Amino acid sequence: MTQVSSSADVPSMGRRQFMNLLTFGTVTGVALGVLYPLVDYFIPPSAGGGGGGVTAKDALGNDIIVSTYLTTHLPGDRALAQGLKGDPTYVVVQEDGSISNYGVNAVCTHLGCVVPWNANENKFMCPCHGSQYDATGKVVRGPAPRSLAIAHATVADDRISFTQWTEEDFRTGEDPWWA
């Protein structure tokens, strides 16, 4: 009868567990290294930092400097800027010559056309299907089903910052549909 003795060629259980752990760790590290960029690609970047808002940009992508902006835009004027999520947003100059506390998103709520400001009519008029909005962006004639979205516009450090409007819409007295 042969007696089985422990051989140096057969690894101990502790060694086997170590090798399994090492293999598992290596495979997991490689998998995470491949998956992280894929997952990161599908998560949209946050607009602005920590609720600080998005700085309004002009047509060339430069920050709008309020002191310079007000020298070229008269009271009652509305001019496009790049706002939240990159949407075209109107900066409103009030009758006293200051920047209004809200900006009007220029995307029509009917089919998504960019709605131009018509200073002669004192309203926004959509060229696609004839929807009309008053000076604050409230729908006054369809087929658009809802008023234009608005965003808070605040002036700090001579720049305009847009932030999400989440409270009651002052034009309709309802909760904002875009929030």
Secondary structure, DSSP 8 states (H G I E B T S, - for coil): -------TTS--HHHHHHHHHHHHHHHHHHHHHHHHHHHHHHS---SSSTT--EE-B-TTS-B-BHHHHHHHS-TT-EEEEE-GGG-EEEEEE-TTSSEEEEEEE-B-TTT--B--EETTTTEEE-TTT--EE-TTS-EEESS--S---EEEEEEETTEEEEEE--S--TTTSS--TT-
